[in-house]
Amino acid sequence: MSISSGGLTLATPDYWDEACRHLAKKDRVMKRLIPQFGDACLESRGDAFTTLARSIVGQQISVKAAQTVWDRFAKLPRRMTPGNVLKLKVDDMREAGLSARKIEYLVDLALHFDSGAIHADAWTDMTDDMIITELVGIRGIGRWTAEMFLIFHLMRPDVLPLDDVGLLNGISKSYFSGDPVSRSDAREVAAAWVPYCSVATWYIWRSLDPLPVAY
């Protein structure tokens, strides 16, 4: 499904309503959380290369700083494509606020896409783990970034990002009265969420920050 917002076309998952019904039936916390956020749901925007480039630019800096650097960087190429990024001058990228390491990562990302090493056309037929393995072969992309990509760009329904601090904090708050939560605790809670762990994770994030995240 697609909706328009401010000139951008945002894709939303076809499975969302079914997932919400399933989660509300299987999990008492989800039954309470889901109605609090009305029609809001996961949204995917942009293309694969731009989404991953944004995730690299945003590493280890605040959301606000990341947006500022991205806005400056995005003005450099005429269009944000792998080939255009490979033509950029390092000095111009540094002036946009990118560190030497992030420039290396962005160039490596562009090379992977430009050379065809990344099989974006084949992702539809690939499992989540196969895509994660392909993405973590790019410098600057770890498992967490790959999982965020699966959720926010490919809108895969059953991703459980156990390295995500927000997910563990939200599970602690909603299921364990604020007590610390291990990855195995989180996995036990999430057993009731299958096959819609991405959707449940999204609602856990919302419980901590009501503004929906979009990448």
N, C-alpha and C positions, 0 to 999 in steps of 0.2 A: 504494500500500500504506500502511496506517496501523498504528502501534503505540502502546500506551499507556505513559506513563512519569510516575509521580508525579502522576496525575490529568490530565496534559496528553496530548492526542492529537497525536502527531507523525507527519507524513507522510514516507514515504521513497520514493525513485524506483524505478519498476518496471524501469528499464533498467540498474540498477547491476551486476548479475552479468554481464550481456552486455558492459557497458563494461569491466569488469575483465578479462574474457577477451580482449577486443580489445586492450586496452592492454598486457597481459602478452605478447601475441604480437608486437606491433609495436615494443616499447620495452624495452630491457634493464634500465633503471633501474626502470621500473614493475613489471617481472617480479620484481625484488628487493623493492621497497617494499610492494606490495599485500598479500602474505601476512603482513607484520609487524603488520597492524592488524585481523586477524580479521574479525568480522562488522560492525565499525563502518562506518557510511556516513552520507551527507548526510541531514540531518533538517530539515524545515520545520515551523514552529509559528506560531500566532497568525494574525492577519489582515493584509492588505496595509497598512492604515493604521497599525496598531500597530508593524509591522516597520519602516516608514519613519520613524515618530516616534522609535522607539528609536535608529535610526541617526543622527538629527539630535541627540538628547540626548547621544549618545556621542562626538560629534566633538571631536577635539583634547583629550580628557581620558582618563585611564587607565580600563581596564575596570572596576576596582573603584569608582572615583569615579562612572563612568557608571551603574553598577548602583544606587548609593546615591541619586543624583539621580532616576533613573527610578522607583525605589520610592516616593520622596516625591511625585513628579509624578503617578504612576499612582493615588495615593489621592485626588487632587483631584476628578476626575469620578466620578460613580457607576459609569459604564461608559466604557471608552476608545473613544469614537466621535467622528467629526469634529464633529457637532452639539454634543456635550457639551463638547469642548475649546473651541469658539468661545464658550461661555457663561462660561468661567473668567475670574476677575479677574487682571489682570496682576500685582498685588501678591502674590497667592497663588502664582503661578507663579515669581515672583522668590524668594519665601521657600523654595520647593522646591529652589532652587540653580541655576535657569536664568538665563543671561545675557539681556540685552535682545535681542541678535541671535537667539539660539536661540528666544526667545518669538516673535519675528517669523516665523521659519522655520516653527515649529509651527502658528502661525495661518494662514500661507500654505498649508501642507500641508492643514490642515483645510478651508480654503476651496475648494481644488481638488477634494477629495473630496466635500464637501457640495454644491457647485454642479454636480457631474457633469462637470467639466472633465477629470477622470481617468476613462478608460473601462475600469475594472477588469474589467467583464463581457466586454469584447471582447479581452482580452489573449490568450486561448487561440488566436485566429486571427491574432494580430499577430506579426511577426518580432521577434527580439531588438532590432534597431536601431530599429524603430518604437517599442517600449516605452521604450528608453533616451531617445529624442528626447522622448517625452511626459514622462518623469520629470524630466529635467534642466530642464524648463520651470518646475519648482517651486523656489523659492528655498531654498538650503541643500542641494540635491541635485545633486551632480556626477556625472560619468561613473562614477567608482569606486563610489559608493554605489549607482547604478543597476545596475551589474554585480553587486555583492554581492546586491542584491535579486533579480536574475535567477537567481543560483545558489542562494541560501539560501531564498528564498520560492517562486519559480515553479519552481525545480529544473530550469531549462533545461540540457540536457546539454552544450552546446558553446560555453560562454563562456570567453574567455581574457582575464583582467583585467591587461593589460600595465602599468597604473599601480600595481599592487599590489607593494609593497616585499617582502613575504614570498615572493611567487611568484618574483621575480627573485633574491632571496637563496637560495631553495631550489634553483633551477635552477643557480645559480653553484656551490653546494655539491655537488649530485648529478651534474652534467654537465661542469663546468669546473674541478674541483679547487679551488674557492674563488676563482677569478679573476673580476674584475668582468664583469657580463653586460649587454649592451645590449638594448633592446626587440627589435631585429632578430634578435639571437642567440636570444632567448626564442621569437620567432615561428618560427625555423627548427627548434628543438627540438620545438615544439608541432605542427609539421606531421604528426608521427607520431601525435599524440593525437586528431586529427579522426576522427570527429565527437563525441568525448567529452572535450573540453578541460576542462570543469567538473570531471569526475571526476579527471582527472590533476592538476589544480590543487589539488583537495582533498587528494590524497595527498602532493603537494609540501608543502602546509601542515603536514600531519601529520608529515612528516619533520623539521620544525623544532620542532613542538610536538605531542606525541602526544595531547593532549586535543582532541577534536573541537570545532570552532567551531559555534555555533548562534545564529541571529539571531531 
